[in-house]
Amino acid sequence: MSTETFYEVMRRQGISRRSFLKFCSLTAASLGLAPTMAPQIAHAMETKPRTPVIWLHGLECTCCSESFIRSAHPLAKDVVLSMLSLDYDDTLMAAAGHQAEAIIDEIKKKYKGNYILAVEGNPPLNEDGMFCIHGGRPFVEVLKETAADAKAIISWGACASWGCVQAAKPNPTRATPVHKVITDKPIIKVPGCPPIAEVMTAVVTYMLTFDRIPELDRQGRPKMFYGQRIHDKCYRRPHFDAGQFVEEWDDEAARKGYCLYKMGCKGPTTYNACSTVRWNGGVSFPIQSGHGCIGCSEEGFWDKGGFYNRVTDIKQFGVESNADKVGGTIAGIAGAAVVAHAAVSALTKARGGKEDQNKGGK
Amino acid sequence: MSVTTQDDESAITAAGNSVYVYEAPVRAWHWINALSIVTLAITGWFIASPLPSVSGEASENFLMGYIRFTHFVAGYVFAIGLLVRLYWAFVGNHHARQLFLLPVTDGNWWAGLLQEIRWYAFLEKYPKKYVGHNPLGHLFMYFAITLSGTFLIVTGFALYGEGAQEGHWSHWLFTSWVIPLFGQSQTVHTWHHLVAWGVVCFVIIHVYTAIREDIMSRQTMISAMIDGKRTFRE
């Protein structure tokens, strides 16, 4: 099989040139690029051979895949699956068993150092990785082997990026994010539980069309989607600044659509594109449907106590504790200690004064 | 840089009954700092636990905005104040350096520290005389203002830079590395709160000990921060 370009594949799939160009413009827009970049994307897709993508599944729930296949622009159904050249994805592919596993070996040989490895989920390291078996072997082994010849790695979702719920304390399987296992390859983290479909397809499209990884922040996330907080672009932000908050679920303020800050919304501390790109083809996102953000794209969000607390719980001081309760208690103790100390001091001074008087001064 | 650490009776006798300790910029800094800390603590509390909702159109109100704005202004005052104070440590008298240096290699200082702890535990009948901070006060000041203050400035501007976003100096200088260091913004908030409570405790104890020492020790405390002169009794 000679390597086709994306454009050839798309035409073969019955996609018109008009639809193809529309896709290029939409992709440019969703990547935050100037309209002048659309022809560049089109040109790249017309001339570049497809880069194969191997999509591995570790310890995960498949919500990343579920999200991915619902991408509205570009549409996953016809376009993306062929465009991506998703040569291996055990959940989505027709082949199974040895037939499927053979594809990994083939891609590794044929495209050595030139394929992209997308990882959904993470490898558990405890008991030599026996908590997640892939084709009869520990997933961590498959991951390491496949990563060895990859050009770059995409960490899908909170699992691959940070660990997520399977890494929650006490993390019995020692589920470990990909970047802590694979340290010698460029890793693009696309966190979220799951990540936004359009963000996923856009990241892949960017990498395939421009042949480089998008600009990342210090935590390895593409800046174009994770450069701002939910809070910065939230449509309820004016209520925050005004001081108008939902105090209880279903109160008048909730009906009016006030800010969910007091209900523990993690929008102010969460970097993601939900408040701009939104979900399900731009229909809505959690805050719009009346529930605060739970911060699912942030590291350790699963271990930060209740989703409905403004000030994070800290377990070291008891289950129902947070920084303000601990601090307030300590300040209270300090105040009480000061009062007690002052009383003893006054007593000592009074007694000392009497003694001094008896002695005729000190 | 030399720091007066031990009970320097000789210096006191040489200088007479009264020594000029706190120069005008140090005193000005102290009171500006006090005001900024109180403002930061109160506004900080209302940022984490906002007041009951205001009624009316969102466009007519800016309560949370003003509270946050006040916190940020007070934060700038606190940060710039500490920088100016650091500058004064270089150009001011030797007492001005105490805040930034702990003489941990000085045996006398440790002995003085122990003595001072005993004084507060009512085990010593008379306190020693100190021109600058006594060793316990010195240690306390160093941790509560210099270290905690720096921590709060760094984490505070890191959080501020999140809203100011990339391109703002605070994002470049602090946010870009502080947030990844702690893992995520929420954790930075938690630590910012905890250390801020430490400073609140410091204020409580500082005000108490200043008044107590003014009454019970052998030197002036409160007036020293007004006219700069440490006057010794008996």
Interface residues (C-beta under 8 A of the other chain):
Chain A: R218 Q219 K223 G227 Q228 R229 H231 D232 P238 H239 F240 D241 A242 G243 Q244 F245 E247 A253 Y258 Y261 K262 K266 P268 T269 T270 Y271 G295 E298 E299 G300 F301 K304 R310 V311 T312 I314 N322 A323 D324 V326 G327 G328 I330 A331 A334 G335 V338 H341 A342 V344 S345 T348 K349 G352 K362
Chain B: W45 A48 S49 P50 L51 P52 S53 V54 S55 E57 A58 S59 E60 N61 F62 L63 M64 G65 I67 Y120 F122 K125 E162 G163 Q165 E166 S176 W177 I179 P180 G183 Q184 S185 Q186 T187 H189 T190 W191 H193 L194 A196 W197 G198 V200 C201 I204 I205 Y208 R212 I215 M216 E234
